[in-house]
Amino acid sequence: MQLDVFEALADPTRRRIVEALRHGEQQVGDVVDKAGIHQSGVSRHLRILLESGFVSMRPDGQRRLYALEAGPFEALDAWLAPYRSLWEARLDRFGAALEKKQESARRARTRSKQR
């Protein structure tokens, strides 16, 4: 089963697992503790994340260590890049409006002190 990056992250449990792995390589047991679901569920979702390329697995003796892979996140970032201008423009307008309001408040305070 090959999922695209959006399908792989559509599940909230997989997003919790990704968040748990954000701080570095971990064993399944550590992910279970952080994700708050049973080991069988974590294993199933890790397999899906592994197949979709979000996660890599490194055997270390009896343990299997899981870590995030940059590739799918870079693909998400590339997909989002054309849309950044939409929210950046909104943030710029918001910043300008906030600055204008703060300047008006400063002028009002200055006028009231001069009286």
DRENDO-1510 file (C-alpha; in Angstrom, 1 decimal, always signed):
<recs>
REC; n; res; u; v; w
REC; 1; MET; +0.0; +0.0; +0.0 .
REC; 2; GLN; +1.7; +3.2; -1.2 .
REC; 3; LEU; +0.2; +6.4; +0.3 .
REC; 4; ASP; +1.0; +9.9; -0.8 .
REC; 5; VAL; +2.3; +12.3; +1.8 .
REC; 6; PHE; -1.1; +13.8; +2.6 .
REC; 7; GLU; -2.7; +10.4; +3.0 .
REC; 8; ALA; +0.1; +9.3; +5.3 .
REC; 9; LEU; -0.4; +12.3; +7.6 .
REC; 10; ALA; -4.2; +12.4; +7.3 .
REC; 11; ASP; -4.5; +10.1; +10.3 .
REC; 12; PRO; -4.3; +11.9; +13.7 .
REC; 13; THR; -2.5; +8.9; +15.3 .
REC; 14; ARG; +0.2; +9.0; +12.6 .
REC; 15; ARG; +0.6; +12.7; +13.2 .
REC; 16; ARG; +1.1; +12.0; +16.9 .
REC; 17; ILE; +3.7; +9.4; +16.1 .
REC; 18; VAL; +5.5; +11.9; +13.8 .
REC; 19; GLU; +5.4; +14.5; +16.6 .
REC; 20; ALA; +6.8; +11.9; +19.0 .
REC; 21; LEU; +9.7; +11.2; +16.6 .
REC; 22; ARG; +10.4; +14.8; +16.0 .
REC; 23; HIS; +12.9; +14.8; +18.8 .
REC; 24; GLY; +15.1; +12.0; +17.4 .
REC; 25; GLU; +15.4; +8.3; +17.0 .
REC; 26; GLN; +13.3; +6.2; +19.3 .
REC; 27; GLN; +12.2; +2.7; +20.1 .
REC; 28; VAL; +8.6; +1.6; +19.6 .
REC; 29; GLY; +8.0; +1.6; +23.4 .
REC; 30; ASP; +9.1; +5.2; +23.6 .
REC; 31; VAL; +6.7; +6.1; +20.8 .
REC; 32; VAL; +3.9; +4.2; +22.6 .
REC; 33; ASP; +4.4; +6.2; +25.7 .
REC; 34; LYS; +4.4; +9.5; +23.8 .
REC; 35; ALA; +1.6; +8.7; +21.4 .
REC; 36; GLY; -0.7; +7.3; +24.0 .
REC; 37; ILE; -1.9; +4.3; +22.0 .
REC; 38; HIS; -1.3; +0.5; +22.3 .
REC; 39; GLN; +1.9; -1.0; +20.9 .
REC; 40; SER; +0.1; -2.9; +18.2 .
REC; 41; GLY; -1.4; +0.4; +16.9 .
REC; 42; VAL; +1.9; +2.2; +17.0 .
REC; 43; SER; +3.5; -0.7; +15.1 .
REC; 44; ARG; +0.8; -0.7; +12.4 .
REC; 45; HIS; +1.1; +3.1; +12.0 .
REC; 46; LEU; +4.9; +3.0; +12.0 .
REC; 47; ARG; +4.7; +0.4; +9.2 .
REC; 48; ILE; +2.5; +2.8; +7.1 .
REC; 49; LEU; +4.9; +5.7; +7.9 .
REC; 50; LEU; +7.8; +3.5; +6.9 .
REC; 51; GLU; +6.2; +2.5; +3.6 .
REC; 52; SER; +5.4; +6.1; +2.8 .
REC; 53; GLY; +9.0; +7.2; +3.5 .
REC; 54; PHE; +8.3; +9.4; +6.5 .
REC; 55; VAL; +10.1; +7.1; +8.9 .
REC; 56; SER; +13.2; +4.9; +8.7 .
REC; 57; MET; +14.0; +1.9; +10.9 .
REC; 58; ARG; +17.5; +1.0; +12.1 .
REC; 59; PRO; +18.0; -2.3; +13.8 .
REC; 60; ASP; +20.2; -2.1; +16.9 .
REC; 61; GLY; +20.6; -5.6; +18.3 .
REC; 62; GLN; +17.1; -6.6; +19.6 .
REC; 63; ARG; +15.8; -3.1; +19.3 .
REC; 64; ARG; +14.4; -1.3; +16.3 .
REC; 65; LEU; +15.0; +2.4; +16.3 .
REC; 66; TYR; +12.7; +4.7; +14.3 .
REC; 67; ALA; +13.5; +8.1; +13.0 .
REC; 68; LEU; +11.9; +10.7; +10.7 .
REC; 69; GLU; +13.1; +11.1; +7.1 .
REC; 70; ALA; +13.4; +14.6; +5.5 .
REC; 71; GLY; +12.2; +13.7; +2.0 .
REC; 72; PRO; +8.4; +13.6; +2.5 .
REC; 73; PHE; +8.6; +16.8; +4.6 .
REC; 74; GLU; +10.5; +18.5; +1.8 .
REC; 75; ALA; +7.8; +17.3; -0.6 .
REC; 76; LEU; +5.1; +18.9; +1.6 .
REC; 77; ASP; +7.2; +22.1; +1.8 .
REC; 78; ALA; +7.5; +22.2; -2.0 .
REC; 79; TRP; +3.8; +21.7; -2.4 .
REC; 80; LEU; +3.0; +24.5; +0.1 .
REC; 81; ALA; +5.5; +27.0; -1.3 .
REC; 82; PRO; +3.1; +28.5; -3.9 .
REC; 83; TYR; +0.5; +29.1; -1.2 .
REC; 84; ARG; +2.8; +30.8; +1.3 .
REC; 85; SER; +2.3; +34.2; -0.4 .
REC; 86; LEU; -1.4; +33.9; +0.5 .
REC; 87; TRP; -0.9; +33.8; +4.2 .
REC; 88; GLU; +2.2; +36.0; +4.1 .
REC; 89; ALA; +0.3; +38.8; +2.4 .
REC; 90; ARG; -2.5; +38.5; +5.0 .
REC; 91; LEU; +0.1; +38.6; +7.8 .
REC; 92; ASP; +1.7; +41.7; +6.2 .
REC; 93; ARG; -1.7; +43.4; +6.0 .
REC; 94; PHE; -2.4; +42.4; +9.6 .
REC; 95; GLY; +0.9; +43.8; +10.7 .
REC; 96; ALA; +0.3; +47.1; +9.0 .
REC; 97; ALA; -3.1; +47.4; +10.5 .
REC; 98; LEU; -1.7; +46.6; +14.0 .
REC; 99; GLU; +1.1; +49.1; +13.5 .
REC; 100; LYS; -1.4; +51.8; +12.4 .
REC; 101; LYS; -3.6; +51.1; +15.5 .
REC; 102; GLN; -0.6; +51.3; +17.8 .
REC; 103; GLU; +0.5; +54.6; +16.3 .
REC; 104; SER; -3.0; +56.0; +16.8 .
REC; 105; ALA; -3.0; +54.9; +20.4 .
REC; 106; ARG; +0.4; +56.6; +21.0 .
REC; 107; ARG; -0.8; +59.8; +19.4 .
REC; 108; ALA; -4.0; +59.7; +21.6 .
REC; 109; ARG; -1.9; +59.2; +24.7 .
REC; 110; THR; +0.5; +62.1; +23.7 .
REC; 111; ARG; -2.5; +64.4; +23.2 .
REC; 112; SER; -4.1; +63.5; +26.5 .
REC; 113; LYS; -0.8; +64.2; +28.3 .
REC; 114; GLN; -0.4; +67.6; +26.6 .
REC; 115; ARG; -3.8; +68.7; +28.0 .
</recs>
